[in-house]
Amino acid sequence: MYGGIILAIGDIIVGIDIGTTKVCLGAGEVNNFGQIETICCTSHKCNGLKKGKIVNEDEISLSISKTIKQAEEETELKINSAYVTIPGKYITIVQNSILKEVKDKFVGITQKDVQNAIMQVKDIEIPDNQVLIDVDVNQIVLDNGKVVSDPVGNLASSFTVNAQVILAEKEYIRQLSNIFKKAGIEIDGIIPITLAERNLVLDKNELFDNVMLLDIGAENTDIGIFEGNVFKYTNTIPLGRR
């Protein structure tokens, strides 16, 4: 599962990161073990982003198109869509929890029960200048106190979903949408930079530690703070390598 989507063996997933000096693309294929195996990494220079702000949509769009073309030539695949990262400065994390009653405890928790619970947990009041981009479920607890990663099939009268509802600035999302539309690429999902990197840089033990991730770019440093497997905080500092 990636970003709440179940992937099958052979599926291709593409991620794009727009930085101050370049656009980077990574593509992976789901192997026989359900893991995403890297098949391509490429980049193209770009100066359409300054201090984390989009200043030239056309330049970024052109850089994305050139990066996509390089990746397609390297992999001999047609790329129509991609996930894209977003700096922490545009993100608000809302911690939310809901208790979901199970219709028939003798039948067990169904996939529909879980889907309905996730719909409920993301049903929060959203400010006019923000939009919902993701829900990161970090814990599901049965009525007997047992913590499970997948509650489907468990016999319980209720379960609790603890999650982080991730909001983003509406104007930045509008700009991203314009950029990818010009490049002819659909956006599969938008992910905070440090959340996207978490599973790449932390080992299995560190995933449940209290951790701060720093992504140091040319002009900005993105910060992500995780308390266990809970995404607690993210932001961007206007300080980088140069």
N, C-alpha and C positions, 0 to 999 in steps of 0.2 A: 504494500500500500504506500502510496506517495501522495502527500497533500490531500488525503481523504479519498483518493481514487485507487481502486484495485487494478493493478497492472498484470498483464499476462506475459508469459515467456515470449520473448521476441519483440515486445513493445519497445518503442523508442521514446525517450524523454529528452527534451532540450531545455537548457537554462541559459539565460542571457543576463549579464551584469553590465550596467552602463556606468563607467568610471569617469574620472576627470580627464584622463589621457587616452583611454581606449575603451572599446566595447569588447567584452570577452564572451565567448560561447563555449559551452560544454555540452556534449551529447553522449547519452548512454543507452545501452540496450539491456533489457531484463534477461538475465541468464537462467539456466535451469534450476538454480537455487533461489530464485526470486530476488536476487541482488541486481543492482544497477551497475553494469560494467562499462567503464568509459571507452568510447570508440572514437572520440574526436574532441580536441581542444584547439580553438583558434581565436584570433583577435584581430582588430583593426583599429588604427589610431583614430581618436575622436576628441574634439575640443568643444563640444556642445554643452558641456556641464561645467559650471564654475561654482566652487564652494558648495556643492550639493544642489545647486539650482539649475534648472534647465534654461539655457539662454539661447539655444539655437536648435529648434526641433528638426529642421531640415538636415542639418549636419549629422545629428544623431541617427536619424532615419536612414540616411545614406550609408553611414558606417555599419548599421545593423544589416542592411541589404548586402553590403560587401562581405561582412562576416558570414552571413548565411550562405552566400555563394561559395565562399571558400570551404565551408563545412560540407556543402552538398557535393562539391567536386572531390573532396577527400573521402567521403563516405559513400558516394554514389546513391544518395538518398534524397528525396524531395522533402524539404522542411516547410511545413505550413503553419506551425504554431510553436509556442515556447512559453516557459515560465520566466518571469522577470523579477529581479530583486528590487527592493526599495530601501533607501536610507532610513535609519532609525529616527531621524529628526521629523519625519512625516508620519510617524506611527504613534498610536495610543493603544495601550494594552488594558483591557477591562477584565478583571477576574470575575467569573460568574459560576454559580452552582445551582443545579436544579434537582429536585427529587421526582423521579418518574414512577408512577404506579403501573404495575403490570396487570394486563387485562385478565389473564388466567395463570395463576402461579403454578398450577399443575401441568400446564403445557410448557412453561419456561419462557425465558426472555426471547423475543423474536427480533429479526433484523429490522422490522418495522418499528418495534419499540425503541430501538437504538436510534434509528433515523429521526423519529419523532422527538426523542430527548435532545438530540443535537439541534433540531429546529427550535426547540424551546430555549435551550441555553444561549442561543445567539439572538434571541428576541429581546433586545435591550433598546433603551432610548439612545438614538444616535444624533449627535449635533448636526446642524444644517451644513456645516463646512467639512463634514467627514463622511466616509462611506465604509461599509464593512467589506473586508477583503479576505478574511480567513477566520476559522475557529480551530484552535489547537487544544484538543482534548488531552489532558495530562493524567487523569485518573477516573476510574469507574469503580464504585464501591457498592457491593450487594448489601441487602438489608441485614445480613448477619455480620457485616464488617469486613468481609473478604474483599480484597482489592484484585480485580481481574483486568487483563488487557482486552479480552473479548468476552462480553457478557452473554452473547447469543447461546441459547441452550441451557443456561443455568436456571435452576428452579429458585425463584424468589418472588416475593410479593411487590418489591420495589427495588430501585437502585438509584444511586446518586451519580451525577456527571459533574465533574469539576473541569473547567475549561478556561482558556484565555480567548476572549473575543478581540480580534485584532482589527482596529480601525485605521484608516489612512486619510490624509488630506485630500479632499475632493478635487481641488485644482491640480495637484500633482498627478493624480490618477487620470484626469482629463488630458493632461499633456502627454502622459505615457500612451494613452489610447490613440491620440492623434499620431504620435510618432510611429507606432506599430502598424496603424492603418495605412500610413504612407509607405511603409516598407512591405505591405502586403502580408503581414504575419499576424495571426490571431494570438491573443494572450490567454494561455491556459490557466494562469494563476499569478498572483503577485505576492511575494514572500519577503519579509524583512531580511536584510543581509545576514545578520548574525544568526537568525533562526535557520536560514538555509545552510549556513556553514557548520552549524553545531554537530550534526552527524558525521561531517567530513573530518573534523579536527579532534573530536573527543573520542576516547576509547570507551568500552562498555562500562567500566567502573566510573569514569569521569562524568558520564551522562546523568548519574544520580548524585553527584557532588554539587556543592555550591560553587559555581564557576562564573568568572567574568571573561568574555571573549572580546578581543580587540582586533579590528580589521583596519590596518593602517594603510591608507591610500596616499595619492600624490598630494592632496590638499585637505583631506578629511580623515578622521578616525571614527569608525562606527563601534559602538559599545553595545554589548548584549549581556545581561545579567540573568543567570538561571539559578533558582533555588531548588536543588534536586532536579526534577524534570519539568519544573514550572518556569515558564518564560515570564520573568517579573518586570524587566525594564529594558528599554533600548533608546539610544539617542545618537547624535552625531556631533563630534567636536570639530570645529574648523581648524584643525591642525594635522598636517601630514608630513610626508617625507621631504617636501620642498618648501 
